[in-house]
Amino acid sequence: MDKHNHNEELSTASQSMEQPFVPPRHWIGPEELDAGYWADAKIQEKRGQEFFEKPIELIDKLDKSNQGGIARRDFLTVMGASMAMASFACARRPVHKIIPYVIKPEEVTPGVANWYASTCTECSSSCGILVKNREGRPIKIEGNPDHPLNQGTLCARGQASLLNLYDPDRLIAPVIRSRATGSKKSTDWAQVDAEISAKLKEIASRSGRVRILSGEIQGDSTRRLVQEFLGAFSNGGLVEFEPLALEEIGAAQAESYGSSVVPRYRFDRADMVVSLGADFLGTWISPLEHSIAWAKGRKLSGENASQAKLSKMVCFETMMTVTGSNADERYPIRSGDELKIALALAYELIVAQKKSSFATNPSITSALQDYQPAKVAAEIGLENLPAQLKRIAEELWNNKGKSLVVAGGIQSKTKEALSLQIAVNLLNSALENEGTTVDGSTRFGTSRTTFADMAKLVAEMKAGQVDALIIYRANPLYALPKILLGLDEALKRVPLVIAIADREDETARLADYILPDHHALESWGDANPRRGLYSLQQPAMAPIHSSRAFQDSLLTWGQYGQKKDEESQKVIVPSALKLSGLAAKAIDWHEYLQSNWKETLYKNSGAVGSFELFWEGVLRAGVYQVPSIRDSKVVSSRSFRSASLSKLPKYSSVDSGTISLVLYPKVSMYDGRGANNPWLQEMPDPVTTVTWDNYLNVGPTLAKKLDIKNDDVVEIRSGDVTAQLPVHVQPGLHPGIATAAVGYGRRSVGKVGNLAGVDVYPFVQVEGNQLVYAGQPLSIKKTSKFYSLAATQWHGASEHRPIINDIT
C-alpha cells in the first residue's frame, strides 16, 4: 500500500468516526439503537460467529448458575423438548411382545395413517380439526379445511393439545379423599358410583340443593343432559364460569340492542378497522377466524394494481400485541384510556363533524360533551391526538358500512369495561356498520359465563345452602382472587364435593371425589359456536387410563339402580333419581348424543336419507350447517338504544405519575390450563420471544426512570398483594404501564408446570359484579436479585447477516 492511499484511508476513517450514529432502520433488539452496542468488540465478535450464543458456552453458563444441575426447564430451553424426550426414551423399558392381527380391522392398514374429523375443545371457538391416527394412536392434529371458522388453520394450543393426551401427570383412576385426615386413595368406578349415587339420592329426597360448576359448555347436547340431570333435584342449578370470559360484550349488547349476544365481527368486509385494546389476531374471541377474515383485505391483486385497495388498521392499546404489531398506525396508551379515546372519536364524528343520524339526537350529543378531543389529548399526553382523531373519523365515515370498531380483551378489562363496549356499539351504529361488519343475528356465543353467578354460588356455599357441588373443567381456586372471595373456605362448607378433571388441580385437591375425565380425543361431544353451525367431536382412540366422560358419569348416577329389559331396553325398575327426557333412557353418552341430534338437527334438516346416513355424513365432515342459515344473505340491522349511554361514567382525570398494572393472556398459555404442556411452555411469545416464564413488561422510558433492565427482579405491589417478577424491557409500551401474563405459577398441575413462573391472579380485583384485570395502581421496587429469562430474540443474529434486506 503506498503512502497516498494510506493517508486517504485514514482520512476516510476519520470522517466516518466523526459522523453521528444513525440507528439501523430494522433492528433485532433495542440494544442495536445504542451507539455503544456497535462499539463493543465482544458483541461484534458474537455477531460474526455461526451462533450468537455458542451451545457449549451456554450450557457451561447454566451449569455454573445452577450448582444442583441444570433445571428441567433450563435443559428443555437449550435442547428442545423433542430431543429431551428422545434422550429420556433411551432408558430400558419393559418388554412388550408384538402380536400380529389374526383378523385385521378393516379400517387399519399398518403404516398408513387414518384421519378423523373432530372438534377442538381448547377454547370457546370450537374450531374444526383433523386427527391423524396411526394404528389406533393420534400422532398429529391439523385444522379442518371444511370448517367455516378456522378453514384448515389451527392455533398453537390446538396443535399442542395432542401432548395433553399423553401427559404422564394425568389422573389415571378415581380418587377418594378423606376430609378428616386429608389422605387419598385410588379406587374403582364401581365403588365411586355406589357411594355418590347413594349420597345424591339422599340429597334429592331431602333438600335437592345441587350445583354443577362448569367451564363454558359449548355443546347443546351436553347442556341438555346437564339440565335433565339437575331436573331430578328440587333445587338444582348450573353455573358456568371462565376466568377470562369477556362477559361485558354480551352485557353491552343487551344494553345497546336488547339481546345478550357476542356478535360476529366481519373483518373480511371491513376496509377500515380501529382496535381499542382488542387483540383480535392473538387472543380476542376467535383469533383464527378473525385472522383469516382480516387477511383477505390485506392482499393486493397484481392483475389490477392501479385500483388495488389495502384495508387499513389503526390500533390504540396499552401493551404490544400481535394485533398492534400488524397495525398501520399504533398508539401506546395508558390503561383506561381506551374509553376516553372511543368517546372522543364519537364526539369528533357525531358532534364536531355532525356525521350520522345521531348528530341531531340531544341525549347522545349531551353524553359526549365531556369527551372533547382536545381535553382528552391534554390528559393522556398525545399532543397530536385531536388532529389524528379528526382524520380517523373522516376515514371511518368515508368507509361507513365498510368499517369496524372493536374493543376489549383482558388487557383492557378495567372497571369501565362495560362502558367501553357501549361506546363501541355507538360508533359502529353511527358508522352504519351494524348489520354489515357487525352481525348480531348470528351469535358467536351467548354470555352464559358471568362472574356474578360465580359470586352468588360462593355466597350460597358459605351460607351452607349447597349440599352437593359437581365441578367440571373448572379451576376457580387457582384463577379467582382468593383473598376477596374466600372460595377455599366456602368449599369446606359443602358436604359433598365432586371434581371431574384430567388431573388433581388446585380446586380438585379439596374435593371428596376426584374423578378422571376423558381427553377430548377419547370422548364424544358436539359444539354450537354460532347459530346454525354445529361441530361433532369423536374419539380418535380408546381411553388410555381408567377415565370416564363427565356426561357418562351424570347418566350413570342418574340411572343407578335402574334395570332394563335386555332385549327391548325398556325400563323395568326405575332409577333412584327421577330423570326426564333422553337422560332417563339413553344407555350411554354416545347414544344420548345421537338421540339429541336425531330429535333436533336431523328432524329439521330436510334430509331425504335415514338418520344413520345423515350422522355418518356429518361425522366424516366434522361440521354441519343449517341450510336456511348457511344460505341466507340477509343480516338484520339493530337500532341503537341511546338510553344505554346512561351507563357511561363521568369524566375523571388520572394522575400522570401513576403506574398501572395490566394483566393479559399469552397466546400460548392463555389462562394457565395448559401449563403442564412443555410444547406451550417452550413456545416463544410472538412479541417478546421469551419462553417458559412470565415477567414484568415495562417500556424503555419507565425502565430508565426506575433504573432497571432486562432480568432484574423487581417487587411489585398493588394494595396488599405483592409478587416478585423478572423484568423484560419491551418497546412500544406507555411509560405509565407495566404488564404481566396470567396462567403461570401453578401449584398443582404437574412436573412441568408446577411453580413455573409467578401467579399474578391475586392482583385481579373485584368491582361490583365483574373482575378487573387492568388499571390497578402499582408500585415497583428494585431488588438485588437477577433471573435470566430464556429468549430467542437473538437467535437470528449470526455471521453479520442483516435481519432483512429491503429497497424502496
Secondary structure, 3 states (H helix, E strand, C coil): CCHHHHHHHHHHHHHHHHCCCCCCCCCCCHHHHCHHHHHCHHHHHHHHCCCCCCHHHHHHHHHHHCCCCCCHHHHHHHHCHHHHHHHHCCCCCCCCCCCCCCCCCCCCECCECEEEEEECCCCCCCCEEEEEEECCEEEEEEECCCCCCCCCCCCHHHHHHHHHHCCCCCCCCCEEECCCCCCEEECCHHHHHHHHHHHHHHHHHHCCEEEEEECCCCCHHHHHHHHHHHCCCCEEEEEECCCCCCHHHHHHHHHHHCCCCCCEECHHHCCEEEEECCCCCCCCCCHHHHHHHHHHCCCCCCCCHHHCCCCEEEEEECCCCHHHHCCCEEEECCCCHHHHHHHHHHHHHHHHCCCCHHHHCHHHHHHCCCCCHHHHHHHHCCCCHHHHHHHHHHHHHHCCCCEEEEECCHHHCCCCHHHHHHHHHHHHHHCCCECCCEECCCCCCCCCCCHHHHHHHHHHHHCCCCCEEEEECCCHHHHCCHHHHCHHHHHHCCCEEEEEECCCCCCHHHCCEEEECCCHHHCCEEEEEECCEEEEECCCCCCCCCCCCHHHHHHHHHHCCCEECCCCCCEEECCCCCCCHHHHCCCCHHHHHHHHHHHHHHCCCCCCCCHHHHHHHHHHHCEEECHHHHCCCCCCCCCCCHHHHHHCCCCCCCCCCCEEEEEECECCCECCCCCCCHHHHHCCCCCCCEECCCCEEECHHHHHHHCCCCCEEEEEEECCEEEEEEEEECCCCCCCEEEEECCCCCCCCCCCCCCCCCCCHHHCEEECCEEECEEEEEEEEEEEEECCCEECCCCCCCCCCCCCCCCC
